[in-house]
């Protein structure tokens, strides 16, 4: 934690570190009303019309898909040459709903990247500027296996915790590759996993990985035995 704190962790902590746990009585099923679902869909459509922003940090950021890391969206400083001696910490992000829309939290991730981070979200650019593929509908609940060690009523969505950690190996390879624009620019001792709602559960699932130095959970539930 201290190593990440030394890397301007306020960019992660002060701006977005809020944790709340929603609870229900045992056996209670929490089902959004049709009105709430419609409002959420309308709001997502409205937000998709917003332009990308470069963030407020010292390194204006962009988002992109890269062939060497399929099914992920990379958020980074646009001009890597301006980093100087600053090395990029990793910020791995699980989307709300565990969706595979890697642009669903694009403004948040662009902000993080602008402070000298390599932020990577699961999925592809499926909404907002640059969207090239249609959103993937949620799988039927009965088609999803449950999280290991949890009640079968809690189902696994489209993305999973293994995919959340894939960018770590990618970052190691990029950092060591003399032909990569990231060669020698990544701080592999500063790795954060984060996520919102269901994506927070993915982050919790990998929190014990020794490569991780920081955990940021936003409005997540909690999954455990019983």
NORMO-V891161 format. One record per residue. N is the residue number from 1. RES is the residue in one small letter. SS is DSSP state (helix for helix, strand for strand, loop for the rest). PHI is phi in degrees with one decimal (none if undefined). Layout:
N:RES:SS:PHI
N:RES:SS:PHI
This chain:
1:x:loop:none
2:x:helix:-64.3
3:x:helix:-63.1
4:x:helix:-73.2
5:x:helix:-60.8
6:x:loop:-70.1
7:x:loop:-105.3
8:x:loop:58.6
9:x:loop:-64.5
10:x:helix:-58.4
11:x:helix:-62.3
12:x:helix:-90.8
13:x:helix:-75.7
14:x:helix:-64.4
15:x:helix:-78.3
16:x:helix:-133.5
17:x:loop:-80.4
18:x:loop:-128.9
19:x:loop:-125.5
20:x:loop:-137.1
21:x:loop:-119.4
22:x:loop:-90.5
23:x:loop:-125.7
24:x:loop:-138.5
25:x:loop:-63.8
26:x:loop:-52.1
27:x:loop:82.9
28:x:loop:-77.4
29:x:loop:-99.9
30:x:loop:-95.6
31:x:loop:-119.6
32:x:loop:-63.2
33:x:loop:-73.3
34:x:helix:-61.2
35:x:helix:-64.5
36:x:helix:-64.8
37:x:helix:-63.7
38:x:helix:-63.2
39:x:helix:-62.9
40:x:helix:-63.9
41:x:helix:-65.6
42:x:helix:-64.3
43:x:helix:-66.6
44:x:helix:-62.2
45:x:helix:-64.5
46:x:helix:-66.0
47:x:helix:-66.7
48:x:loop:-65.9
49:x:loop:-84.8
50:x:loop:-72.0
51:x:loop:-73.0
52:x:loop:-66.3
53:x:loop:-118.2
54:x:loop:-81.7
55:x:loop:84.6
56:x:loop:-104.1
57:x:loop:-79.3
58:x:loop:-74.7
59:x:loop:-126.2
60:x:loop:-47.6
61:x:strand:-110.4
62:x:strand:-133.7
63:x:strand:-119.9
64:x:strand:-162.6
65:x:loop:-100.2
66:x:loop:-123.8
67:x:loop:-62.7
68:x:loop:-77.2
69:x:loop:-134.7
70:x:loop:-65.8
71:x:loop:61.8
72:x:strand:-143.1
73:x:strand:-115.6
74:x:strand:-101.3
75:x:strand:-113.6
76:x:strand:-152.6
77:x:strand:-57.7
78:x:loop:-63.6
79:x:loop:-111.3
80:x:helix:-64.5
81:x:helix:-66.7
82:x:helix:-84.6
83:x:helix:-68.5
84:x:loop:62.0
85:x:loop:-85.8
86:x:loop:-69.4
87:x:loop:-104.9
88:x:strand:-81.3
89:x:strand:-77.3
90:x:strand:-98.8
91:x:strand:-132.1
92:x:strand:-97.1
93:x:strand:-125.9
94:x:strand:-96.6
95:x:loop:-74.9
96:x:helix:-58.4
97:x:helix:72.6
98:x:helix:52.3
99:x:loop:-72.8
100:x:loop:-106.6
101:x:strand:-96.7
102:x:loop:-71.9
103:x:loop:-109.1
104:x:loop:-67.3
105:x:loop:-122.4
106:x:helix:-60.9
107:x:helix:-68.4
108:x:helix:-61.7
109:x:helix:-73.9
110:x:helix:-63.9
111:x:helix:-62.4
112:x:helix:-58.9
113:x:helix:-60.9
114:x:loop:-67.7
115:x:loop:-98.4
116:x:loop:95.2
117:x:strand:-128.4
118:x:strand:-103.7
119:x:strand:-98.4
120:x:strand:-132.7
121:x:strand:-110.2
122:x:strand:-72.6
123:x:loop:100.6
124:x:strand:-125.8
125:x:loop:-78.2
126:x:loop:-112.4
127:x:loop:-151.7
128:x:loop:73.4
129:x:loop:-57.7
130:x:loop:83.0
131:x:loop:-63.0
132:x:loop:-120.6
133:x:loop:-134.6
134:x:loop:-76.7
135:x:loop:-58.2
136:x:loop:-90.5
137:x:loop:-66.5
138:x:loop:-62.7
139:x:loop:-73.3
140:x:loop:-57.0
141:x:helix:-55.2
142:x:helix:-70.2
143:x:helix:-89.5
144:x:loop:-105.0
145:x:loop:-70.1
146:x:strand:-78.3
147:x:loop:-60.6
148:x:loop:-58.4
149:x:loop:79.7
150:x:loop:-119.7
151:x:loop:-56.8
152:x:loop:-63.2
153:x:loop:-72.1
154:x:loop:-94.0
155:x:strand:-101.3
156:x:loop:-83.1
157:x:loop:-85.7
158:x:loop:-67.6
159:x:loop:-104.0
160:x:loop:-140.3
161:x:helix:-68.4
162:x:helix:-64.9
163:x:helix:-65.2
164:x:helix:-61.7
165:x:helix:-92.0
166:x:helix:-52.8
167:x:helix:-62.8
168:x:helix:-65.7
169:x:helix:-63.0
170:x:helix:-61.4
171:x:helix:-64.4
172:x:helix:-59.9
173:x:helix:-64.2
174:x:helix:-65.8
175:x:helix:-65.0
176:x:helix:-94.2
177:x:loop:-93.4
178:x:loop:-60.2
179:x:loop:-92.1
180:x:loop:-86.2
181:x:loop:-64.7
182:x:loop:-97.2
183:x:loop:-57.0
184:x:loop:70.9
185:x:loop:-104.6
186:x:strand:-108.5
187:x:strand:-93.5
188:x:strand:-78.6
189:x:strand:-93.8
190:x:strand:-123.3
191:x:strand:-121.8
192:x:strand:-111.2
193:x:strand:-114.6
194:x:strand:-146.4
195:x:strand:177.1
196:x:strand:-112.1
197:x:loop:56.4
198:x:helix:-59.8
199:x:helix:-64.1
200:x:helix:-66.0
201:x:helix:-64.9
202:x:helix:-62.3
203:x:helix:-63.7
204:x:helix:-62.1
205:x:helix:-66.0
206:x:loop:-109.8
207:x:loop:-59.7
208:x:loop:-81.0
209:x:loop:-60.4
210:x:loop:-65.4
211:x:loop:-77.9
212:x:loop:-89.9
213:x:loop:-110.3
214:x:strand:-144.8
215:x:strand:-125.7
216:x:strand:-125.2
217:x:strand:-112.4
218:x:strand:-120.1
219:x:loop:51.2
220:x:loop:-95.2
221:x:loop:-83.7
222:x:loop:-140.4
223:x:loop:-116.0
224:x:loop:-151.1
225:x:loop:-58.3
226:x:loop:77.5
